[in-house]
Amino acid sequence: MLGHNDWNTFTAKEKKLTENTVLLVGLLYNMCKAEPVIKGKGKKDMNTLNTAEVNKSINNAKAVLADKF
């Protein structure tokens, strides 16, 4: 713990670390919400990969990483 919680007392490095942490947590949260598999409708139907959702998560991750890291 840094011992303080007033944003105005954070150094530039602490502010950047906090901002990056918030962005990464948001990114991971959204990735965890994604359903990578579409379940088959019937018992004998195969599950399929939800490529649209997976690609969306990958593209979001790339955008965040390219912008901040």
PDB file of N, H, CA, C and O in Angstrom:
ATOM      1  N   MET A   1       0.851  -1.177   0.000  1.00  0.00           N
ATOM      2  CA  MET A   1       0.000   0.000   0.000  1.00  0.00           C
ATOM      3  C   MET A   1       0.893   1.235   0.000  1.00  0.00           C
ATOM      4  O   MET A   1       1.896   1.290   0.711  1.00  0.00           O
ATOM      5  N   LEU A   2       0.524   2.201  -0.786  1.00  0.00           N
ATOM      6  H   LEU A   2      -0.291   2.157  -1.364  1.00  0.00           H
ATOM      7  CA  LEU A   2       1.323   3.408  -0.902  1.00  0.00           C
ATOM      8  C   LEU A   2       1.202   4.318   0.307  1.00  0.00           C
ATOM      9  O   LEU A   2       2.076   5.154   0.535  1.00  0.00           O
ATOM     10  N   GLY A   3       0.151   4.174   1.077  1.00  0.00           N
ATOM     11  H   GLY A   3      -0.559   3.494   0.891  1.00  0.00           H
ATOM     12  CA  GLY A   3      -0.015   5.003   2.265  1.00  0.00           C
ATOM     13  C   GLY A   3      -0.784   6.290   2.001  1.00  0.00           C
ATOM     14  O   GLY A   3      -1.008   7.079   2.919  1.00  0.00           O
ATOM     15  N   HIS A   4      -1.185   6.502   0.766  1.00  0.00           N
ATOM     16  H   HIS A   4      -1.003   5.861   0.021  1.00  0.00           H
ATOM     17  CA  HIS A   4      -1.999   7.676   0.468  1.00  0.00           C
ATOM     18  C   HIS A   4      -3.008   7.331  -0.620  1.00  0.00           C
ATOM     19  O   HIS A   4      -2.791   6.422  -1.421  1.00  0.00           O
ATOM     20  N   ASN A   5      -4.110   8.068  -0.635  1.00  0.00           N
ATOM     21  H   ASN A   5      -4.286   8.807   0.016  1.00  0.00           H
ATOM     22  CA  ASN A   5      -5.134   7.785  -1.627  1.00  0.00           C
ATOM     23  C   ASN A   5      -5.664   9.055  -2.295  1.00  0.00           C
ATOM     24  O   ASN A   5      -6.685   9.010  -2.980  1.00  0.00           O
ATOM     25  N   ASP A   6      -4.998  10.155  -2.107  1.00  0.00           N
ATOM     26  H   ASP A   6      -4.168  10.191  -1.551  1.00  0.00           H
ATOM     27  CA  ASP A   6      -5.363  11.406  -2.752  1.00  0.00           C
ATOM     28  C   ASP A   6      -4.640  11.488  -4.092  1.00  0.00           C
ATOM     29  O   ASP A   6      -3.412  11.560  -4.141  1.00  0.00           O
ATOM     30  N   TRP A   7      -5.406  11.476  -5.172  1.00  0.00           N
ATOM     31  H   TRP A   7      -6.403  11.418  -5.132  1.00  0.00           H
ATOM     32  CA  TRP A   7      -4.830  11.474  -6.517  1.00  0.00           C
ATOM     33  C   TRP A   7      -3.835  12.612  -6.701  1.00  0.00           C
ATOM     34  O   TRP A   7      -2.834  12.453  -7.399  1.00  0.00           O
ATOM     35  N   ASN A   8      -4.094  13.733  -6.097  1.00  0.00           N
ATOM     36  H   ASN A   8      -4.908  13.863  -5.529  1.00  0.00           H
ATOM     37  CA  ASN A   8      -3.232  14.908  -6.249  1.00  0.00           C
ATOM     38  C   ASN A   8      -1.844  14.712  -5.637  1.00  0.00           C
ATOM     39  O   ASN A   8      -0.909  15.434  -5.982  1.00  0.00           O
ATOM     40  N   THR A   9      -1.706  13.750  -4.738  1.00  0.00           N
ATOM     41  H   THR A   9      -2.466  13.164  -4.457  1.00  0.00           H
ATOM     42  CA  THR A   9      -0.403  13.499  -4.117  1.00  0.00           C
ATOM     43  C   THR A   9       0.386  12.402  -4.835  1.00  0.00           C
ATOM     44  O   THR A   9       1.538  12.141  -4.489  1.00  0.00           O
ATOM     45  N   PHE A  10      -0.224  11.764  -5.826  1.00  0.00           N
ATOM     46  H   PHE A  10      -1.159  11.975  -6.108  1.00  0.00           H
ATOM     47  CA  PHE A  10       0.472  10.723  -6.572  1.00  0.00           C
ATOM     48  C   PHE A  10       1.529  11.355  -7.470  1.00  0.00           C
ATOM     49  O   PHE A  10       1.329  12.440  -8.016  1.00  0.00           O
ATOM     50  N   THR A  11       2.641  10.671  -7.614  1.00  0.00           N
ATOM     51  H   THR A  11       2.804   9.789  -7.171  1.00  0.00           H
ATOM     52  CA  THR A  11       3.662  11.107  -8.568  1.00  0.00           C
ATOM     53  C   THR A  11       3.181  10.742  -9.976  1.00  0.00           C
ATOM     54  O   THR A  11       2.221   9.987 -10.130  1.00  0.00           O
ATOM     55  N   ALA A  12       3.838  11.267 -10.980  1.00  0.00           N
ATOM     56  H   ALA A  12       4.618  11.880 -10.854  1.00  0.00           H
ATOM     57  CA  ALA A  12       3.482  10.949 -12.365  1.00  0.00           C
ATOM     58  C   ALA A  12       3.602   9.445 -12.617  1.00  0.00           C
ATOM     59  O   ALA A  12       2.777   8.861 -13.319  1.00  0.00           O
ATOM     60  N   LYS A  13       4.623   8.829 -12.045  1.00  0.00           N
ATOM     61  H   LYS A  13       5.293   9.303 -11.474  1.00  0.00           H
ATOM     62  CA  LYS A  13       4.822   7.388 -12.208  1.00  0.00           C
ATOM     63  C   LYS A  13       3.685   6.598 -11.550  1.00  0.00           C
ATOM     64  O   LYS A  13       3.204   5.618 -12.118  1.00  0.00           O
ATOM     65  N   GLU A  14       3.258   7.016 -10.365  1.00  0.00           N
ATOM     66  H   GLU A  14       3.649   7.812  -9.903  1.00  0.00           H
ATOM     67  CA  GLU A  14       2.157   6.340  -9.667  1.00  0.00           C
ATOM     68  C   GLU A  14       0.842   6.518 -10.428  1.00  0.00           C
ATOM     69  O   GLU A  14       0.030   5.595 -10.487  1.00  0.00           O
ATOM     70  N   LYS A  15       0.632   7.685 -11.002  1.00  0.00           N
ATOM     71  H   LYS A  15       1.292   8.435 -10.954  1.00  0.00           H
ATOM     72  CA  LYS A  15      -0.584   7.922 -11.785  1.00  0.00           C
ATOM     73  C   LYS A  15      -0.605   7.029 -13.022  1.00  0.00           C
ATOM     74  O   LYS A  15      -1.640   6.451 -13.353  1.00  0.00           O
ATOM     75  N   LYS A  16       0.513   6.916 -13.693  1.00  0.00           N
ATOM     76  H   LYS A  16       1.354   7.386 -13.425  1.00  0.00           H
ATOM     77  CA  LYS A  16       0.605   6.076 -14.891  1.00  0.00           C
ATOM     78  C   LYS A  16       0.384   4.607 -14.533  1.00  0.00           C
ATOM     79  O   LYS A  16      -0.318   3.890 -15.246  1.00  0.00           O
ATOM     80  N   LEU A  17       0.976   4.168 -13.440  1.00  0.00           N
ATOM     81  H   LEU A  17       1.546   4.751 -12.861  1.00  0.00           H
ATOM     82  CA  LEU A  17       0.797   2.791 -12.984  1.00  0.00           C
ATOM     83  C   LEU A  17      -0.668   2.515 -12.662  1.00  0.00           C
ATOM     84  O   LEU A  17      -1.200   1.467 -13.026  1.00  0.00           O
ATOM     85  N   THR A  18      -1.312   3.447 -11.986  1.00  0.00           N
ATOM     86  H   THR A  18      -0.880   4.298 -11.690  1.00  0.00           H
ATOM     87  CA  THR A  18      -2.723   3.293 -11.642  1.00  0.00           C
ATOM     88  C   THR A  18      -3.582   3.250 -12.902  1.00  0.00           C
ATOM     89  O   THR A  18      -4.468   2.403 -13.018  1.00  0.00           O
ATOM     90  N   GLU A  19      -3.329   4.150 -13.839  1.00  0.00           N
ATOM     91  H   GLU A  19      -2.609   4.838 -13.744  1.00  0.00           H
ATOM     92  CA  GLU A  19      -4.084   4.184 -15.091  1.00  0.00           C
ATOM     93  C   GLU A  19      -3.921   2.873 -15.859  1.00  0.00           C
ATOM     94  O   GLU A  19      -4.906   2.314 -16.341  1.00  0.00           O
ATOM     95  N   ASN A  20      -2.705   2.386 -15.976  1.00  0.00           N
ATOM     96  H   ASN A  20      -1.904   2.840 -15.585  1.00  0.00           H
ATOM     97  CA  ASN A  20      -2.451   1.135 -16.693  1.00  0.00           C
ATOM     98  C   ASN A  20      -3.110  -0.052 -16.005  1.00  0.00           C
ATOM     99  O   ASN A  20      -3.635  -0.946 -16.669  1.00  0.00           O
ATOM    100  N   THR A  21      -3.084  -0.062 -14.686  1.00  0.00           N
ATOM    101  H   THR A  21      -2.657   0.664 -14.147  1.00  0.00           H
ATOM    102  CA  THR A  21      -3.719  -1.141 -13.933  1.00  0.00           C
ATOM    103  C   THR A  21      -5.220  -1.159 -14.182  1.00  0.00           C
ATOM    104  O   THR A  21      -5.803  -2.221 -14.396  1.00  0.00           O
ATOM    105  N   VAL A  22      -5.844   0.008 -14.154  1.00  0.00           N
ATOM    106  H   VAL A  22      -5.370   0.871 -13.980  1.00  0.00           H
ATOM    107  CA  VAL A  22      -7.283   0.099 -14.403  1.00  0.00           C
ATOM    108  C   VAL A  22      -7.610  -0.375 -15.816  1.00  0.00           C
ATOM    109  O   VAL A  22      -8.583  -1.104 -16.008  1.00  0.00           O
ATOM    110  N   LEU A  23      -6.821   0.021 -16.798  1.00  0.00           N
ATOM    111  H   LEU A  23      -6.030   0.613 -16.641  1.00  0.00           H
ATOM    112  CA  LEU A  23      -7.054  -0.420 -18.175  1.00  0.00           C
ATOM    113  C   LEU A  23      -6.912  -1.929 -18.317  1.00  0.00           C
ATOM    114  O   LEU A  23      -7.720  -2.568 -18.991  1.00  0.00           O
ATOM    115  N   LEU A  24      -5.897  -2.500 -17.689  1.00  0.00           N
ATOM    116  H   LEU A  24      -5.241  -1.980 -17.142  1.00  0.00           H
ATOM    117  CA  LEU A  24      -5.695  -3.950 -17.783  1.00  0.00           C
ATOM    118  C   LEU A  24      -6.796  -4.723 -17.068  1.00  0.00           C
ATOM    119  O   LEU A  24      -7.240  -5.761 -17.559  1.00  0.00           O
ATOM    120  N   VAL A  25      -7.239  -4.233 -15.920  1.00  0.00           N
ATOM    121  H   VAL A  25      -6.879  -3.390 -15.521  1.00  0.00           H
ATOM    122  CA  VAL A  25      -8.334  -4.901 -15.206  1.00  0.00           C
ATOM    123  C   VAL A  25      -9.600  -4.865 -16.061  1.00  0.00           C
ATOM    124  O   VAL A  25     -10.309  -5.866 -16.163  1.00  0.00           O
ATOM    125  N   GLY A  26      -9.883  -3.719 -16.671  1.00  0.00           N
ATOM    126  H   GLY A  26      -9.307  -2.906 -16.587  1.00  0.00           H
ATOM    127  CA  GLY A  26     -11.047  -3.619 -17.541  1.00  0.00           C
ATOM    128  C   GLY A  26     -10.950  -4.555 -18.731  1.00  0.00           C
ATOM    129  O   GLY A  26     -11.931  -5.198 -19.106  1.00  0.00           O
ATOM    130  N   LEU A  27      -9.786  -4.631 -19.315  1.00  0.00           N
ATOM    131  H   LEU A  27      -8.989  -4.109 -19.011  1.00  0.00           H
ATOM    132  CA  LEU A  27      -9.552  -5.528 -20.444  1.00  0.00           C
ATOM    133  C   LEU A  27      -9.772  -6.982 -20.036  1.00  0.00           C
ATOM    134  O   LEU A  27     -10.459  -7.726 -20.736  1.00  0.00           O
ATOM    135  N   LEU A  28      -9.198  -7.385 -18.921  1.00  0.00           N
ATOM    136  H   LEU A  28      -8.640  -6.780 -18.352  1.00  0.00           H
ATOM    137  CA  LEU A  28      -9.364  -8.764 -18.441  1.00  0.00           C
ATOM    138  C   LEU A  28     -10.817  -9.066 -18.081  1.00  0.00           C
ATOM    139  O   LEU A  28     -11.307 -10.166 -18.340  1.00  0.00           O
ATOM    140  N   TYR A  29     -11.498  -8.104 -17.490  1.00  0.00           N
ATOM    141  H   TYR A  29     -11.100  -7.211 -17.280  1.00  0.00           H
ATOM    142  CA  TYR A  29     -12.906  -8.286 -17.149  1.00  0.00           C
ATOM    143  C   TYR A  29     -13.722  -8.568 -18.411  1.00  0.00           C
ATOM    144  O   TYR A  29     -14.523  -9.502 -18.448  1.00  0.00           O
ATOM    145  N   ASN A  30     -13.511  -7.754 -19.436  1.00  0.00           N
ATOM    146  H   ASN A  30     -12.861  -6.995 -19.406  1.00  0.00           H
ATOM    147  CA  ASN A  30     -14.249  -7.943 -20.682  1.00  0.00           C
ATOM    148  C   ASN A  30     -13.892  -9.257 -21.368  1.00  0.00           C
ATOM    149  O   ASN A  30     -14.749  -9.888 -21.987  1.00  0.00           O
ATOM    150  N   MET A  31     -12.638  -9.669 -21.262  1.00  0.00           N
ATOM    151  H   MET A  31     -11.942  -9.157 -20.760  1.00  0.00           H
ATOM    152  CA  MET A  31     -12.238 -10.956 -21.843  1.00  0.00           C
ATOM    153  C   MET A  31     -12.915 -12.116 -21.107  1.00  0.00           C
ATOM    154  O   MET A  31     -13.289 -13.115 -21.722  1.00  0.00           O
ATOM    155  N   CYS A  32     -13.066 -11.977 -19.803  1.00  0.00           N
ATOM    156  H   CYS A  32     -12.762 -11.166 -19.304  1.00  0.00           H
ATOM    157  CA  CYS A  32     -13.708 -13.039 -19.019  1.00  0.00           C
ATOM    158  C   CYS A  32     -15.213 -13.109 -19.289  1.00  0.00           C
ATOM    159  O   CYS A  32     -15.816 -14.172 -19.140  1.00  0.00           O
ATOM    160  N   LYS A  33     -15.819 -12.002 -19.678  1.00  0.00           N
ATOM    161  H   LYS A  33     -15.329 -11.139 -19.799  1.00  0.00           H
ATOM    162  CA  LYS A  33     -17.244 -11.989 -19.996  1.00  0.00           C
ATOM    163  C   LYS A  33     -17.523 -12.661 -21.337  1.00  0.00           C
ATOM    164  O   LYS A  33     -18.627 -13.154 -21.570  1.00  0.00           O
ATOM    165  N   ALA A  34     -16.542 -12.682 -22.202  1.00  0.00           N
ATOM    166  H   ALA A  34     -15.645 -12.282 -22.013  1.00  0.00           H
ATOM    167  CA  ALA A  34     -16.735 -13.246 -23.541  1.00  0.00           C
ATOM    168  C   ALA A  34     -16.990 -14.743 -23.450  1.00  0.00           C
ATOM    169  O   ALA A  34     -16.357 -15.453 -22.668  1.00  0.00           O
ATOM    170  N   GLU A  35     -17.916 -15.199 -24.254  1.00  0.00           N
ATOM    171  H   GLU A  35     -18.430 -14.623 -24.889  1.00  0.00           H
ATOM    172  CA  GLU A  35     -18.198 -16.634 -24.317  1.00  0.00           C
ATOM    173  C   GLU A  35     -17.507 -17.196 -25.556  1.00  0.00           C
ATOM    174  O   GLU A  35     -17.986 -17.005 -26.673  1.00  0.00           O
ATOM    175  N   PRO A  36     -16.379 -17.890 -25.364  1.00  0.00           N
ATOM    176  CA  PRO A  36     -15.601 -18.362 -26.508  1.00  0.00           C
ATOM    177  C   PRO A  36     -16.240 -19.535 -27.250  1.00  0.00           C
ATOM    178  O   PRO A  36     -15.846 -19.844 -28.374  1.00  0.00           O
ATOM    179  N   VAL A  37     -17.217 -20.183 -26.633  1.00  0.00           N
ATOM    180  H   VAL A  37     -17.537 -19.932 -25.720  1.00  0.00           H
ATOM    181  CA  VAL A  37     -17.845 -21.354 -27.247  1.00  0.00           C
ATOM    182  C   VAL A  37     -19.351 -21.130 -27.345  1.00  0.00           C
ATOM    183  O   VAL A  37     -20.000 -20.687 -26.397  1.00  0.00           O
ATOM    184  N   ILE A  38     -19.883 -21.452 -28.525  1.00  0.00           N
ATOM    185  H   ILE A  38     -19.356 -21.811 -29.295  1.00  0.00           H
ATOM    186  CA  ILE A  38     -21.334 -21.428 -28.720  1.00  0.00           C
ATOM    187  C   ILE A  38     -21.815 -22.867 -28.589  1.00  0.00           C
ATOM    188  O   ILE A  38     -21.422 -23.738 -29.366  1.00  0.00           O
ATOM    189  N   LYS A  39     -22.658 -23.104 -27.610  1.00  0.00           N
ATOM    190  H   LYS A  39     -22.977 -22.397 -26.979  1.00  0.00           H
ATOM    191  CA  LYS A  39     -23.133 -24.463 -27.371  1.00  0.00           C
ATOM    192  C   LYS A  39     -24.110 -24.886 -28.446  1.00  0.00           C
ATOM    193  O   LYS A  39     -24.924 -24.094 -28.920  1.00  0.00           O
ATOM    194  N   GLY A  40     -24.012 -26.160 -28.825  1.00  0.00           N
ATOM    195  H   GLY A  40     -23.350 -26.803 -28.440  1.00  0.00           H
ATOM    196  CA  GLY A  40     -24.938 -26.712 -29.800  1.00  0.00           C
ATOM    197  C   GLY A  40     -26.359 -26.716 -29.254  1.00  0.00           C
ATOM    198  O   GLY A  40     -26.559 -26.816 -28.043  1.00  0.00           O
ATOM    199  N   LYS A  41     -27.331 -26.610 -30.124  1.00  0.00           N
ATOM    200  H   LYS A  41     -27.169 -26.529 -31.108  1.00  0.00           H
ATOM    201  CA  LYS A  41     -28.726 -26.516 -29.689  1.00  0.00           C
ATOM    202  C   LYS A  41     -29.265 -27.842 -29.155  1.00  0.00           C
ATOM    203  O   LYS A  41     -30.065 -27.858 -28.220  1.00  0.00           O
ATOM    204  N   GLY A  42     -28.837 -28.924 -29.734  1.00  0.00           N
ATOM    205  H   GLY A  42     -28.187 -28.911 -30.494  1.00  0.00           H
ATOM    206  CA  GLY A  42     -29.321 -30.235 -29.304  1.00  0.00           C
ATOM    207  C   GLY A  42     -28.214 -31.041 -28.651  1.00  0.00           C
ATOM    208  O   GLY A  42     -27.052 -30.636 -28.648  1.00  0.00           O
ATOM    209  N   LYS A  43     -28.588 -32.186 -28.100  1.00  0.00           N
ATOM    210  H   LYS A  43     -29.532 -32.516 -28.103  1.00  0.00           H
ATOM    211  CA  LYS A  43     -27.611 -33.037 -27.421  1.00  0.00           C
ATOM    212  C   LYS A  43     -26.532 -33.549 -28.366  1.00  0.00           C
ATOM    213  O   LYS A  43     -25.388 -33.744 -27.956  1.00  0.00           O
ATOM    214  N   LYS A  44     -26.886 -33.765 -29.615  1.00  0.00           N
ATOM    215  H   LYS A  44     -27.815 -33.606 -29.948  1.00  0.00           H
ATOM    216  CA  LYS A  44     -25.936 -34.313 -30.578  1.00  0.00           C
ATOM    217  C   LYS A  44     -25.219 -33.236 -31.384  1.00  0.00           C
ATOM    218  O   LYS A  44     -24.294 -33.534 -32.140  1.00  0.00           O
ATOM    219  N   ASP A  45     -25.641 -31.994 -31.224  1.00  0.00           N
ATOM    220  H   ASP A  45     -26.392 -31.751 -30.610  1.00  0.00           H
ATOM    221  CA  ASP A  45     -24.986 -30.897 -31.947  1.00  0.00           C
ATOM    222  C   ASP A  45     -23.647 -30.570 -31.294  1.00  0.00           C
ATOM    223  O   ASP A  45     -23.512 -30.590 -30.071  1.00  0.00           O
ATOM    224  N   MET A  46     -22.678 -30.274 -32.125  1.00  0.00           N
ATOM    225  H   MET A  46     -22.787 -30.258 -33.119  1.00  0.00           H
ATOM    226  CA  MET A  46     -21.345 -29.924 -31.621  1.00  0.00           C
ATOM    227  C   MET A  46     -21.303 -28.458 -31.211  1.00  0.00           C
ATOM    228  O   MET A  46     -21.995 -27.612 -31.777  1.00  0.00           O
ATOM    229  N   ASN A  47     -20.485 -28.187 -30.226  1.00  0.00           N
ATOM    230  H   ASN A  47     -19.923 -28.875 -29.766  1.00  0.00           H
ATOM    231  CA  ASN A  47     -20.213 -26.806 -29.861  1.00  0.00           C
ATOM    232  C   ASN A  47     -19.302 -26.201 -30.925  1.00  0.00           C
ATOM    233  O   ASN A  47     -18.523 -26.910 -31.562  1.00  0.00           O
ATOM    234  N   THR A  48     -19.407 -24.884 -31.113  1.00  0.00           N
ATOM    235  H   THR A  48     -20.040 -24.308 -30.596  1.00  0.00           H
ATOM    236  CA  THR A  48     -18.555 -24.217 -32.091  1.00  0.00           C
ATOM    237  C   THR A  48     -17.818 -23.054 -31.423  1.00  0.00           C
ATOM    238  O   THR A  48     -18.256 -22.499 -30.415  1.00  0.00           O
ATOM    239  N   LEU A  49     -16.717 -22.724 -32.013  1.00  0.00           N
ATOM    240  H   LEU A  49     -16.362 -23.174 -32.832  1.00  0.00           H
ATOM    241  CA  LEU A  49     -15.928 -21.605 -31.516  1.00  0.00           C
ATOM    242  C   LEU A  49     -16.624 -20.303 -31.896  1.00  0.00           C
ATOM    243  O   LEU A  49     -17.023 -20.120 -33.046  1.00  0.00           O
ATOM    244  N   ASN A  50     -16.764 -19.419 -30.946  1.00  0.00           N
ATOM    245  H   ASN A  50     -16.439 -19.568 -30.012  1.00  0.00           H
ATOM    246  CA  ASN A  50     -17.372 -18.109 -31.176  1.00  0.00           C
ATOM    247  C   ASN A  50     -16.272 -17.174 -31.686  1.00  0.00           C
ATOM    248  O   ASN A  50     -15.768 -16.327 -30.949  1.00  0.00           O
ATOM    249  N   THR A  51     -15.914 -17.346 -32.954  1.00  0.00           N
ATOM    250  H   THR A  51     -16.324 -18.035 -33.552  1.00  0.00           H
ATOM    251  CA  THR A  51     -14.773 -16.615 -33.510  1.00  0.00           C
ATOM    252  C   THR A  51     -14.974 -15.106 -33.472  1.00  0.00           C
ATOM    253  O   THR A  51     -14.011 -14.362 -33.286  1.00  0.00           O
ATOM    254  N   ALA A  52     -16.204 -14.645 -33.644  1.00  0.00           N
ATOM    255  H   ALA A  52     -16.986 -15.250 -33.795  1.00  0.00           H
ATOM    256  CA  ALA A  52     -16.450 -13.197 -33.612  1.00  0.00           C
ATOM    257  C   ALA A  52     -16.104 -12.629 -32.235  1.00  0.00           C
ATOM    258  O   ALA A  52     -15.456 -11.587 -32.137  1.00  0.00           O
ATOM    259  N   GLU A  53     -16.528 -13.304 -31.189  1.00  0.00           N
ATOM    260  H   GLU A  53     -17.054 -14.150 -31.269  1.00  0.00           H
ATOM    261  CA  GLU A  53     -16.262 -12.825 -29.823  1.00  0.00           C
ATOM    262  C   GLU A  53     -14.780 -12.951 -29.473  1.00  0.00           C
ATOM    263  O   GLU A  53     -14.210 -12.066 -28.835  1.00  0.00           O
ATOM    264  N   VAL A  54     -14.168 -14.040 -29.885  1.00  0.00           N
ATOM    265  H   VAL A  54     -14.631 -14.759 -30.403  1.00  0.00           H
ATOM    266  CA  VAL A  54     -12.742 -14.234 -29.622  1.00  0.00           C
ATOM    267  C   VAL A  54     -11.919 -13.167 -30.348  1.00  0.00           C
ATOM    268  O   VAL A  54     -11.020 -12.565 -29.762  1.00  0.00           O
ATOM    269  N   ASN A  55     -12.230 -12.937 -31.624  1.00  0.00           N
ATOM    270  H   ASN A  55     -12.960 -13.426 -32.101  1.00  0.00           H
ATOM    271  CA  ASN A  55     -11.505 -11.916 -32.385  1.00  0.00           C
ATOM    272  C   ASN A  55     -11.718 -10.521 -31.817  1.00  0.00           C
ATOM    273  O   ASN A  55     -10.796  -9.705 -31.811  1.00  0.00           O
ATOM    274  N   LYS A  56     -12.915 -10.245 -31.345  1.00  0.00           N
ATOM    275  H   LYS A  56     -13.663 -10.908 -31.350  1.00  0.00           H
ATOM    276  CA  LYS A  56     -13.200  -8.949 -30.717  1.00  0.00           C
ATOM    277  C   LYS A  56     -12.319  -8.766 -29.480  1.00  0.00           C
ATOM    278  O   LYS A  56     -11.743  -7.697 -29.284  1.00  0.00           O
ATOM    279  N   SER A  57     -12.213  -9.796 -28.652  1.00  0.00           N
ATOM    280  H   SER A  57     -12.682 -10.665 -28.812  1.00  0.00           H
ATOM    281  CA  SER A  57     -11.373  -9.719 -27.454  1.00  0.00           C
ATOM    282  C   SER A  57      -9.901  -9.528 -27.816  1.00  0.00           C
ATOM    283  O   SER A  57      -9.193  -8.748 -27.179  1.00  0.00           O
ATOM    284  N   ILE A  58      -9.457 -10.235 -28.825  1.00  0.00           N
ATOM    285  H   ILE A  58     -10.032 -10.869 -29.342  1.00  0.00           H
ATOM    286  CA  ILE A  58      -8.064 -10.104 -29.260  1.00  0.00           C
ATOM    287  C   ILE A  58      -7.795  -8.697 -29.775  1.00  0.00           C
ATOM    288  O   ILE A  58      -6.780  -8.091 -29.434  1.00  0.00           O
ATOM    289  N   ASN A  59      -8.695  -8.182 -30.586  1.00  0.00           N
ATOM    290  H   ASN A  59      -9.520  -8.674 -30.863  1.00  0.00           H
ATOM    291  CA  ASN A  59      -8.516  -6.831 -31.130  1.00  0.00           C
ATOM    292  C   ASN A  59      -8.556  -5.765 -30.042  1.00  0.00           C
ATOM    293  O   ASN A  59      -7.788  -4.805 -30.083  1.00  0.00           O
ATOM    294  N   ASN A  60      -9.452  -5.933 -29.069  1.00  0.00           N
ATOM    295  H   ASN A  60     -10.077  -6.713 -29.036  1.00  0.00           H
ATOM    296  CA  ASN A  60      -9.496  -4.990 -27.942  1.00  0.00           C
ATOM    297  C   ASN A  60      -8.187  -5.021 -27.157  1.00  0.00           C
ATOM    298  O   ASN A  60      -7.666  -3.976 -26.766  1.00  0.00           O
ATOM    299  N   ALA A  61      -7.664  -6.214 -26.931  1.00  0.00           N
ATOM    300  H   ALA A  61      -8.087  -7.063 -27.248  1.00  0.00           H
ATOM    301  CA  ALA A  61      -6.406  -6.351 -26.196  1.00  0.00           C
ATOM    302  C   ALA A  61      -5.262  -5.688 -26.962  1.00  0.00           C
ATOM    303  O   ALA A  61      -4.440  -4.982 -26.377  1.00  0.00           O
ATOM    304  N   LYS A  62      -5.217  -5.920 -28.264  1.00  0.00           N
ATOM    305  H   LYS A  62      -5.885  -6.494 -28.738  1.00  0.00           H
ATOM    306  CA  LYS A  62      -4.161  -5.316 -29.075  1.00  0.00           C
ATOM    307  C   LYS A  62      -4.256  -3.798 -29.056  1.00  0.00           C
ATOM    308  O   LYS A  62      -3.237  -3.110 -28.998  1.00  0.00           O
ATOM    309  N   ALA A  63      -5.473  -3.276 -29.105  1.00  0.00           N
ATOM    310  H   ALA A  63      -6.301  -3.835 -29.153  1.00  0.00           H
ATOM    311  CA  ALA A  63      -5.665  -1.815 -29.095  1.00  0.00           C
ATOM    312  C   ALA A  63      -5.189  -1.213 -27.790  1.00  0.00           C
ATOM    313  O   ALA A  63      -4.508  -0.187 -27.792  1.00  0.00           O
ATOM    314  N   VAL A  64      -5.536  -1.833 -26.679  1.00  0.00           N
ATOM    315  H   VAL A  64      -6.090  -2.666 -26.678  1.00  0.00           H
ATOM    316  CA  VAL A  64      -5.116  -1.312 -25.378  1.00  0.00           C
ATOM    317  C   VAL A  64      -3.599  -1.400 -25.245  1.00  0.00           C
ATOM    318  O   VAL A  64      -2.959  -0.445 -24.804  1.00  0.00           O
ATOM    319  N   LEU A  65      -3.032  -2.514 -25.613  1.00  0.00           N
ATOM    320  H   LEU A  65      -3.552  -3.290 -25.972  1.00  0.00           H
ATOM    321  CA  LEU A  65      -1.591  -2.691 -25.474  1.00  0.00           C
ATOM    322  C   LEU A  65      -0.824  -1.755 -26.404  1.00  0.00           C
ATOM    323  O   LEU A  65       0.211  -1.214 -26.014  1.00  0.00           O
ATOM    324  N   ALA A  66      -1.313  -1.557 -27.617  1.00  0.00           N
ATOM    325  H   ALA A  66      -2.154  -1.996 -27.933  1.00  0.00           H
ATOM    326  CA  ALA A  66      -0.644  -0.671 -28.553  1.00  0.00           C
ATOM    327  C   ALA A  66      -0.704   0.777 -28.089  1.00  0.00           C
ATOM    328  O   ALA A  66       0.229   1.550 -28.307  1.00  0.00           O
ATOM    329  N   ASP A  67      -1.802   1.133 -27.452  1.00  0.00           N
ATOM    330  H   ASP A  67      -2.560   0.505 -27.275  1.00  0.00           H
ATOM    331  CA  ASP A  67      -1.991   2.524 -27.006  1.00  0.00           C
ATOM    332  C   ASP A  67      -1.191   2.844 -25.755  1.00  0.00           C
ATOM    333  O   ASP A  67      -0.742   3.976 -25.579  1.00  0.00           O
ATOM    334  N   LYS A  68      -1.009   1.862 -24.888  1.00  0.00           N
ATOM    335  H   LYS A  68      -1.374   0.942 -25.031  1.00  0.00           H
ATOM    336  CA  LYS A  68      -0.426   2.152 -23.574  1.00  0.00           C
ATOM    337  C   LYS A  68       0.938   1.530 -23.323  1.00  0.00           C
ATOM    338  O   LYS A  68       1.659   1.971 -22.428  1.00  0.00           O
ATOM    339  N   PHE A  69       1.304   0.518 -24.092  1.00  0.00           N
ATOM    340  H   PHE A  69       0.719   0.160 -24.819  1.00  0.00           H
ATOM    341  CA  PHE A  69       2.570  -0.180 -23.768  1.00  0.00           C
ATOM    342  C   PHE A  69       3.482  -0.246 -24.955  1.00  0.00           C
ATOM    343  O   PHE A  69       4.580  -0.794 -24.860  1.00  0.00           O
TER     344      PHE A  69
END
